[in-house]
Amino acid sequence: MFGFFKMGMPPGAPPLAEFEKLRELLFMYQIQVATPGGGITGYELKTLFNIPQTSVYRELNVLEGKKFVTAEEKIVDGRAQKRYMLTDEGDRQLKDLKGAIAGKILFLFEILTPEMAEMPRSSMTMDMIITFIKNRIRAMTTKDDALSLLDNFEDFSNHQIKSLERGLEWAKRSGELLAKMKEFVEKMDEYSPDKIIEIIEQEMQDQQQPEE
């Protein structure tokens, strides 16, 4: 199902740590969904993700070590099964992961088909999100499921807004610094690279000082 678990790093991919976070999110999400019904087995996760069973249990051991999941032995149809469920700490971690990864999810959309690389970024982003939402909405069977989906995308949108606001603030500060540097260089009687660098370092230091 999620074949990118087994593929190598594509050109221009985010750092490996981002893929590890995504893998953790996907595992924890499936465990969260199964928790109210009594949890999920390692074999069921293996089948769901179509990856080696050793990889599944390695990830489960990591999540157990972090106290994000817990395992219980249960008798199902007369057979003992080890079933995994999300803990309260796991619920909090999953929520944090959703926020942290939301701004990077579009990367996965971008590598799905070569044609997407030809689309303008604004068009690609909106078209892909709307298509994804419509497909998911069609698959929903209850109002609560639909609301949960829309909540997730609302979180994604809010995260994008905050990222853009931070980017805009950075761009403004950069523009102000460049304007000061240009004015300083224009007024120099004798060109001195060291003096320019000194001014830049002082400006950066001033910007990092906390406001009183």
C-alpha positions, 0 to 999 in steps of 0.5 A: 500500500505505502510503497515509499516505505521501501523506496530510496530517497528521490532527488530533492527529497527532504532529509531522512528524518522527515521520512521517519516522522512520516512513517511514525505518523502513519503507523500511529494513525492506523493504531489510533484508528484501531484502538477503540476496536481493541487494537491492531496486530503486527501482522495486520500492519504488515498487510496494510503497509505491504512491508516486511514483518521485521520492519513492522515490529522494529517500528512497534518496538520503537513506539513502545519504547517511547510510550506512544503505544502499548501492547496487550495479549488478547484471545481472539477466536480461541487464539492469543494475539498481541494487539497494539493500542495508542496511549494518551501520550501517543495521542498527543504525539500524533497530534503534534506530528500532524502539525509538524508534517502538514506543511511537508505533505505536498512533497509526497503529492509532487512526486506522484506523477511527472505531469505535476511538475509542469503545473504552476505551484499555486494551481498544483497545490489547490487542485491536488488538495481539492481532489484529495479532499473530494476523494476522501469525502466520497469514502466517508460514511459518517458526519464525524469522519467527514468533520475529522477530515476537514479538521485535519485540513484546517490544521494544515491550512493554519500551519501554512498560514503561520509558515507564510507569515514567518517567511514574510517577516523574514523577507521584510527583515532581509529587505531592510538589512539589504537596504541599509547595506546598500546605503552604507556602501554607497556612502563609503569613501574607500571600499572596505569588505571587513567594514561591511561584514562588521556592520552586517554582523552588528545588524544581525546581533541587534535583530536577535536581541529580545525586545524589552 
